[in-house]
Amino acid sequence: MNLCGKKVLVLGLGRFGGGADVARYMVQQGAQVTVTDKASQDSLKSTLDQVSDLSNLTFRLGEHLWSDFEQADLIVVNPAVPPEMSFLKKARDLGIAMTTQINLFLSMCPATVVGITGANGKSTTTALCAHILSHARQTCSVPFGRVWLGGNIGNRPLLTQMCDMQSEDVVVLELSSFQTEWLGQSGVHIALLTNLTPNHLDRHKTFEAYCDAKERLFLTQVLTPLRPGLLLFCADDPVGQQWYAKYQGQKNSTSAVYTADNVSDLLRRACPLVGRANLTNLAGASAIARHLGVSDEALVEAMKTFKPLDHRLELVAEHQGVRWFNDSIATTPESVMVALDAFGCGRILIAGGYDKGLALDSLARAIVQQAKAIILLGQTGPTLKQAIKDCDPDFEPVFMVQTLKEAVIRANDLADSGDVVLMSPACASYDMFDNFQDRGDQFKQCVLDLI
C-alpha cells in the first residue's frame, strides 16, 4: 500500500515503544495518522514523549470511537489488543485492511530475520543470540553484517530503523503469542521454540489456542534457496518434540533439536547464567549462531562478556550468607519450578500476583518438595495457599502478606546463611504493579533498603 495521504489508525499506543515506532513510521510515509488508546494521557506519558516532535498526529486517548475505525484505510493493531475486539470485528466485516508492527516489518525487512518464541526462556535466548552474533562480528570474521535486536524485548523501534538495515544484516526478534497470532504471509528465516506450557489463558482461553498462536511463526517461515531456513525445537519439551517431527523435511529448511547437553564444558564454564534451563537457552542461541557461521571459539569468548537480563534470576545482593534473587519475569508456574530447580540450597520463595487462570497444582507440589518456606501476596495468594494445603496439609511454613516490603522483611527473618530468597511470582503483576519490571524494581529496592 502507498501510504502517502492514507488514513492510518494506530490502535494501541502502549507503553513499550511499538506504537510510537508505528506512528513515527506512518508519519514519515506521509499518512494521516490517528492514534487511539483507552489508557489515559498520564499513564502513556513516556510513550507520548517519544512522539512529541511529530505534528501530523491526532490522538484519541481514554476511549475508542467507531468513527475513527470506519474512516481508516489501514488499522495497525497493537498486539495487546485481542483480535476479537468488537470494533475490529466490525472493521473486518467492512474489509478494512489490518496489520501489526511486526507484520509490516517482516514484509519489508531486507535482512535475515531470526524469530524466537516460547512460554519461558525466550527473552534470555533472544538476548544470548544477539549478544553472541554481535560479539562475533566485532572480534572475528563472520559472513553477516550488523545485528539488530527487537520485538518483545525492550523498547526498541523496528520500522524506523529499517532504512539502515542491509541484506547481509541479521535481525533477532523475541516474539510473544500476542505478536505471532497476527502473523500473515510474511515470516522469519530462522525460527526457534523454547518450550510451551499453558500461559495467557485469560487471552487465548485454551492451551491449544495458545499453541496455535505460537505455531504461526513456523507456518509462515520464509523459505528461499538464497537464505536456507532453520527450525529449532527444544528436545526436552513435548510440544517441541511433536513440532520437530512435523516440520522435518521442508524444502530449503532444516529442522533440529537442542538440549542443555549440547553445551560444552568450556562454554558452560564461561556462561554467567544460573541453572540447567539457562544452559538450554544457551544451547538454542548457540545453534542459531553456528548456523550463521559463528565458531565454537567465538561462542566461548562471547559468553565471557554476556550480562544477564534484569528480572530473570537476577542476583540482587548477597548479605550475611543469604543470596537474594529477582525473578519477576516468572509469570507462570512452570517458570517458577525452573527457578526452584536452579538451586540446591534452602529456598524461601516469594510468590503470587494477578490471576491469569493457570492451574497451580504442580507448583504447589514443587513448593512442598523444594521450598524451605513460601511467602504469598496478591490476588492469587489465597488460591496458592489452598493448593499447597491440598497437596500437603502438614506443610506449615506458608505466610500471607499484604505488600512486597512486608514479604522481604519476613523472608529476611526466615533466611539462614546459605539460603536463597527467590522472588519468583508465578503470576502477572497487574494486580499490584504497573508491569513485571516495576515489580522487580520495587523488590530490588526493598532488599537494598533492608540490608
N, C-alpha and C positions, 0 to 999 in steps of 0.2 A: 504494500500500500504506500502510495506517495502521501506523506503525512502533512505536507505543506497546506495550510488552510483547513485541514480536517479538524472536526470537533472530537477531542480525546478526553475521556473521563478516566481519571486515575482513582480507582476505588480502593481506598485504604492508604493513607499516607504512612501510618505506622510509626514505630519508634526505633526501627532497626536499619534504616537507610535505604531500603529497596524502593519505597515510594518516592523519596527525594531523587533518587537516581533516575527513575522513570520520568518524573515531572521535568527534570532538567533536560533529559534527552529529548523529550517531546517538544519542549520549547525550542531547543536547538534545531529541530527539524521543521520548525515553522507552524506547528499545530496550535490550535486554540484549546488550551488546557484548563479543565476544571478538576480540582482535587476535592474529593468528598470523603469524610471520615466521621464516624459517630462520636469519636473522642473529642474532648474539649480543646480549645486553643492552648490552655495552660498545660495540659498533660502532653501535648505534642510539641512543646516549645523547642526542645533540642532538635527535632527534625525540621520544624519550621525555620529555624535559624539557618539550616543548610540550603534553603531555597529563598532566603530573604532578599537576595540580589536579583531575583527574577521578577520582571514587571508584568509579563504576559501570563499571569496565573489568576484564576478565580478559585476561591476557597469556599467550600460548604462544610463547616465544622459543627459537630454536635448533633448532626442529623443527616439523613439521606432524603432527597426529593426525587420522585419518579421522573419529573420533567428533565432532570439532568441526564438520566439514563436514556430516555426515549429520543433525546436530541443528539445523542452521541453517534459518531461514525465508528468509533472504536472504544472499547472499555478495557483498560489494563487493570487486572484484578490482583490485589494483594493476596498472597497465599493464606493469610489468616482468615480471609473471608470464605465461608463454606460455599461450595458450588450450588447448593440448593437454596441459597438466599432468594427470597421472593422476587425482588427486583431483577436479579439475574435471570431467573426463570422467565419472567415477562420479556426481558430484553432478548433472550434466546429465542423465544417464540416469534419475535419480530425480525429475527435474522440479523441482529446487530453483532458485528464482529467482536470477539473477545480474545484476550491473550494475557500473558503474565510477563514480568520482567525476565524470568529465566527463558521462557519460550522465545521472546524477542531476541534475546542474546544468542541462544543456540541457533536461531535461524540465520544469523548474520556473522557470527564469530569466525574469523579466518584460521584460528589456531586449533591445535589438538586439544580436545576437552576431556578431562577426567571427571567422572561423576561418582561420588561416594555417598552411600546411604545405608540405613540400618536403624535398629532400635537403640543400640548402645555402641559407643566407641567411634561413631562416625566423625565427631569433631577432632578427636585425637589422631585418628587415622589420616584425616584430611591435612591437619597441621604437620604431621610427620612427613607425609608425602611431599607437600610443598617445600618444607624445610630441606629435605634430602635433595630434591631436584635443584633448588636454589643454591645450596651449598656446593653441590657437584658442579654446577655451571660456573661458579666463581673460582673453583680450585682445580679443575681438571678439564680435559677435553670431552665434550658431550655433543650429541647430534641434535640438540634443540636450543632454542633461544631463551627469551625471558620467561619467567614463571610468574603466573598471576594466581592469586588466591581469592575466592569469593563464595557466593551462595549464602548458605545459612550460618556461616561462621563470621561473626563480627560485623561491623558496619562498613562494608566495602562496596563501592559502586562497580558496576559492570558495563552498562550500556555507554556511559560517558567516558569510559576508558578504552572502549573498543577501537577507537580511531588510532590508538597507539599500538595495537596488537598486530603481530605479523604471523604469517602462515607457519613459521618454524617455532613459534612460541607454544607454551603449554599452559592451559588454564585448569586449575584444580578447584572443583566445586563440592562443597558439602551440601547435600540436598535432603530436605525433610519430606515427610509424606505429604505435607500440605503443598509442597512445590512439585513433587513428582506426579501427583494425581492430576495436575493441569497439563502435563507434557503432551505435546501434539505430534506433528510429523517430524520435527527436528529433535535430534538426540545427541548423546555424547559418543566419543570413540572408545573410551575405556570406562567400564562400569564396575564398581565393587560393592558388594553387600557384606556388611559386618556381621549381622545376625538379625533375627526377627523374633520378638516376643511381644505380647499384647501391649499396646500403647495408644494413647489418644483415642480411646474408645468413646469418649464424650463427643468426638467429632466423627469418627468413622463407624461407630456403633458396633461393629464386629471385627474380630481378628482377621477374618477372611477379607473384609473390605480394606483393612489396613494393609494387608499383604498385596492386594490388587493395586493399591495406590503406589506402593514401592516398586512393584514389578514393571510399571510403565517405564522406568529407567532402562530396563533391559529390553523391553518390547520395542522401544524407539531408538535403540542403538544405531548409530550411523556406520554402515559397513561399506568401505571403499577399498579397492586394491592399493591405493596410494597411502592409506592410513590403516594398516591392519588392526582390527579391533581386539580387545581383550575383555573377557568377563571373568570376574574373580568372586569366589564364594568361600566362606569360612567352613572348613571341613568339620568343625565341632558343632555347627548349627544345623538342626534338622531341616529347616526350610532351605538353607543354603545348599545342603546335600541334594534336595529334590530339584532345585533350580539348576544346579550343576549338571545333573543328568539330563534335564530338559533342554538345556541350551548347548549341549555338546554337538559339534558337527556343523555349526553355522558357517556358511561360506564367508571367507575373508575375516573370520573371527576365531579366537582361541578361548576356550573355557578352561579354567583351572581352579584348584582349591588351595587354600593356605591354612597354616596352623602355627601355633607358637613353637612347635617342634622344628619348624623351618629356620628359626633364628639361631645362628651360630653362637658358640660360646663367646667368641670375640665381640660380636655385636651385642650380645646380652650384657657383657661387662661394660660396654660403652653407653648403654641405654640408661637414662636417669629416671625412668618411669617405674612405678611400683606395681607388682602383681602380674600373674600369668595373662590376664585379659589384655594388659597393655603390650605384652610380648606378641600376642595375637594381632593387635593393631599394627605393631611394627612389622610383623610378617606380611600383612596385606600391603602396607605402604612400600615395603621393600620390593614386593613382587611387581608393583607398578613401576618403580624406579628402574629395576632391572630390565623390564620390557622396553623402557625408553632409553636404555643404553648406559645406565649407571653401574659402575663396577662395585664389587663387594668391598674393596678397599675404600672407595669413596663413601659407601654406606656407613662404615665404621667411623670414619672421620666426621661425617655429618652429625652422627649421634653425640659426639663429644661437645657439640655446641647447641644441642636442642634444649629449649627451655619449655618445661611442661606448661600446659594451658592452665589458666586460673580456673578455680571451681571444680577441678577434676582430680580428685585425690591429691589436692594441693596441700603441701606441708605448710601450715601457718606458723607454728612455733614449736619449740621443744623446751619445756620448763620443768625442772625438778624430776627429770627422767620420764615425763609424760609428753607424748607427741600428739599434737592437735592437727587434724586433717579436715579440710573443707572440700566436700564432695557435693556441692549444691546442685550440680548438673544432674545428679541421680534422681530422676523423677519417675522411675519405675521400680517395682520390687526386684526385678532381675538385676538391675544395675547396683542396687544395694547389696544383694547377695554376692555379686562380683567383688564389691569393695570389702565386704567382710572376709572373703577368701584371700584377699591380698595380704592379710596379716596373720601371724601365728601367735600373737600375744593376747593379753586381756583387751577386749574391745568394748568400749562404752559407746553406744550408738544413740545419736540424736536424730529423730525421725518424725514424720508427719507433715501434713500440708493440705493443699487443695485436692479434693476428691475427683479423680479422672475416671472413676468407675472400674478400677482394676482390682482383680482378686488379690487378697493379701495373705492367703493361707500358707503358701510356700515361703513367703518372707517370715511369717510367724515361726515356722519350723526352724528356719535358719537362725533366727534370733535366739530361740531356746537352745539350740545346739552350739552356737558360737559366741554369743554376746555375754559379757560379764554383767551388763545392765543396759536398759533402754530407757531413754527419756523422750516422752511423747508430747507433741504440741500440735495445734492447728486442727483443721476440720476433720481429718482422718484419725486423729489421736485416739478418741474413744473406740473407733472401729478396729484399729490395730491392737489396742489393749484387749479387746474382746477376743480377737483372733488368737492372740498369744495365750489367753486364758483357756480357750477351747483346745488349743494344741497341748498345753501342759499347765494344769491348774496349780501345780506346785512351783512354777517359775515366779519368784516373788520380786526380783529387782526391776519392777516396772514403775515408772514415776511420771505423773502428769504435771505439766507446767503450762503457764499462760504465755510466756514470752521467751524469745531466744536468749535474752540476757539471763533469765532465770534458769534456762536449760544449761547454759555454760557454767553458771555457779554450781548447780547441782552436780554436773559432770566432774568439776574440779574437786568437789567433796568426795566423790566416789573413786577417783582415779588414784592408783598407786604407781610408784616408779616402775617403768617398763610397760605401762599400759598405753593404749591408743584411744583418744577420744575422736570419734568419727561422726561428723555431721553429714549424713547421707539420707536425705528425707524420704525417698521412695515416692514422692508426690510433687505435683507442681506447686508453685509458690504463691499463686494469685489470691489465696485467702488472707494472707498477711503481708505480702511484699509485692513490689512492682514486677519483679521477674526473678529468675534464679540468680542473676548477677547481684541484684540488690540483697537477696537473702544471704548469699555468700559473703558479700562485703560487710554486712552487718554482723555476721558470725565472726569474721576475722577481727573486726573492731572490738567485739565483746571479749574475745580471747585476749587480745593485746591489752585491753583495759584491765583485765583481771590479773594478768601475770606481771 
